Amino acid sequence: MNDHELAARLATDAGGLLLTVRAELSDATAAERKAAGDKRSHDYLMAALAAERADDAVLSEEGADNPVRLKAERVWIVDPLDGTREFSELDRGDWAVHVALWQAGELVAGAVAMPARGITLSTPSVPEPPSHAGRPRIAVSRSRPPAVAEAVRDRLDGVLVPMGSAGVKVAAVVQGSADVYVHAGGQYEWDSAAPVAVARAAGLYTSRIDGSPLVYNRPDPLLPDLVVCRPEYAQAVLAAIS
């Protein structure tokens, strides 16, 4: 199978495994569910990539960072469980699995699976989000909206829409239930690589909050800020942040 198909299959299958973990540990503590989910999804993805793409490097949130990736032509960037807190709460579906492929400086494939919702968004073909005539909707954390999101809301006369993990927020823009996602204050490459690949395939705008490009497979995987939005809002979003 090609890289797009592989990314989609791995994200979907890891998501199925996470649903099994959730069911098996329904009576366990939230901490035990988080730990088991992170480990089992990571172990599955590492084994599957070793079998399917043995010559490629991997950067995973749950694995030790191997500097060999910095000289590799192809690097898979994965988040085995995006939104561990939401995953640990049995009634929540706003968590995800991220699988992306970086090749020679670019994100070339990606998939975001939302297992509890039975949805996987994957490159190369992602439908453009449907049009929305109401006030712009800004996806934010359900617990503490960042100041940049509030500035964007004020500039666009928008509304804040609380939801879970980073992948779910980007997926909301892709699917048309939100119009803007802006984050500042701490993320890593695995938090955004697959969502950004999917968002770009859907024709959305993506950048850092200063408008500069998102660059992946760097020595330090910290990539603390992100903008994903409908193209018609990009200029106003960046102006609000600056």
Secondary structure, 3 states (H helix, E strand, C coil): CCHHHHHHHHHHHHHHHHHHHHHHCCCCCHHHHHHHHHHHHHHHHHHHHHHHCCCCEEEECCCCCCHHHHHCCEEEEEEEEECHHHHHCCCCCCCEEEEEEEECCEEEEEEEEEHHHCEEEECCCCCCCCCCCCCCEEEEECCCCCHHHHHHHHHHCCEEEEECCHHHHHHHHHHCCCCEEEEECCCEHHHHHHHHHHHHHCCCEEECCCCCCCCCCCCCCECCEEEEECHHHHHHHHHHHC
